[in-house]
Amino acid sequence: MTFNNFFQAVWEKFYHGNKPAPMPREVRILFHWKIMVVAFLLLAIMAFISSFLIYRDISRGEFLPAEKKASGNSATATAALLDKTAGFFKTKSAAFNQLRKNPPSVDPSR
């Protein structure tokens, strides 16, 4: 007995030889459309509810509550540190301006 014959025998014993009538094409299409519409509506309702809950938490100030702890490693901004940082930006700006004036030649054969 092959698998196909086995499944046919089980199917016939389960349904007592009566096979269900196939659904017409229009009924199947309507059924599938109903599934898609219901799924879309459920997803839209879930999105609306979650948006409302997040909005409510934000308005109460409870959204992602985190304690702000001051770390002991915080560096204070001094004038010397700020000048040093601004100097880095000035040297980068000068390097970019030099590249714009004299762009490097690119050889596509390499």
Phi and psi in degrees as a GROMACS rama.xvg file:
@    title "Ramachandran Plot"
@    xaxis  label "Phi"
@    yaxis  label "Psi"
@TYPE xy
-85.9997  170.023  THR-2
-61.938  -38.8304  PHE-3
-63.0306  -45.9547  ASN-4
-64.2198  -39.1757  ASN-5
-61.1078  -47.5477  PHE-6
-67.0829  -34.6313  PHE-7
-65.0988  -40.9232  GLN-8
-65.013  -42.661  ALA-9
-65.1765  -42.3092  VAL-10
-61.6302  -43.9193  TRP-11
-67.5386  -37.1275  GLU-12
-69.8221  -34.887  LYS-13
-69.3744  -43.1236  PHE-14
-98.1195  5.71444  TYR-15
57.4647  36.1901  HIS-16
84.3178  -7.20753  GLY-17
-95.6036  114.465  ASN-18
-88.8022  139.64  LYS-19
-67.2476  144.882  PRO-20
-68.7641  136.092  ALA-21
-66.7834  143.386  PRO-22
-75.2887  142.99  MET-23
-64.0382  158.827  PRO-24
-60.7353  -41.3144  ARG-25
-64.2716  -35.7834  GLU-26
-68.5741  -41.1882  VAL-27
-63.2127  -43.6268  ARG-28
-63.3165  -44.4962  ILE-29
-62.6417  -39.5685  LEU-30
-62.0433  -45.0769  PHE-31
-65.6098  -38.6173  HIS-32
-64.2143  -39.2716  TRP-33
-62.828  -40.9885  LYS-34
-60.7836  -44.5069  ILE-35
-66.0055  -40.4252  MET-36
-67.4836  -43.5135  VAL-37
-64.4838  -42.2857  VAL-38
-62.9961  -42.6741  ALA-39
-62.2735  -44.7044  PHE-40
-64.6139  -40.6933  LEU-41
-63.2296  -43.0722  LEU-42
-64.8256  -39.5763  LEU-43
-64.8709  -41.0764  ALA-44
-65.3141  -41.5103  ILE-45
-64.4857  -38.4368  MET-46
-65.7588  -41.055  ALA-47
-64.4277  -44.0994  PHE-48
-65.0823  -44.0833  ILE-49
-66.4467  -37.3391  SER-50
-64.2084  -41.4202  SER-51
-63.2208  -42.5166  PHE-52
-66.215  -40.2216  LEU-53
-66.5729  -42.5986  ILE-54
-60.7444  -41.4155  TYR-55
-63.774  -43.6177  ARG-56
-65.3426  -38.5941  ASP-57
-65.9713  -42.1144  ILE-58
-66.9225  -28.2145  SER-59
-82.8571  -14.3606  ARG-60
83.521  20.4268  GLY-61
-104.148  0.114406  GLU-62
-74.3993  123.866  PHE-63
47.1103  62.65  LEU-64
-67.6075  127.541  PRO-65
-136.919  138.87  ALA-66
-80.6072  131.396  GLU-67
-91.369  106.372  LYS-68
-101.317  134.058  LYS-69
-79.3364  123.462  ALA-70
-82.8301  149.558  SER-71
-76.6973  -9.52946  GLY-72
-93.8958  8.52476  ASN-73
-66.6747  128.544  SER-74
-94.1313  138.701  ALA-75
-85.342  143.111  THR-76
-80.9511  120.434  ALA-77
-111.29  164.019  THR-78
-63.6564  -36.9706  ALA-79
-66.4702  -41.5245  ALA-80
-66.0249  -39.8528  LEU-81
-66.6599  -40.3051  LEU-82
-64.2608  -39.865  ASP-83
-63.5211  -42.6388  LYS-84
-66.1809  -42.4866  THR-85
-63.8815  -33.769  ALA-86
-63.6595  -39.0786  GLY-87
-59.386  -42.125  PHE-88
-68.7341  -35.6478  PHE-89
-65.884  -40.8414  LYS-90
-68.533  -37.2329  THR-91
-65.9276  -40.2647  LYS-92
-62.5071  -42.2159  SER-93
-64.5629  -40.4276  ALA-94
-64.9323  -41.1184  ALA-95
-66.8051  -40.5692  PHE-96
-63.265  -38.2843  ASN-97
-65.8854  -38.882  GLN-98
-67.161  -33.3153  LEU-99
-69.2162  -38.8586  ARG-100
-71.8375  -42.088  LYS-101
-122.524  80.0061  ASN-102
-67.781  146.593  PRO-103
-70.4992  144.68  PRO-104
-84.0181  134.597  SER-105
-112.003  127.056  VAL-106
-100.697  108.039  ASP-107
-70.5747  -10.8228  PRO-108
-78.3074  -10.4836  SER-109
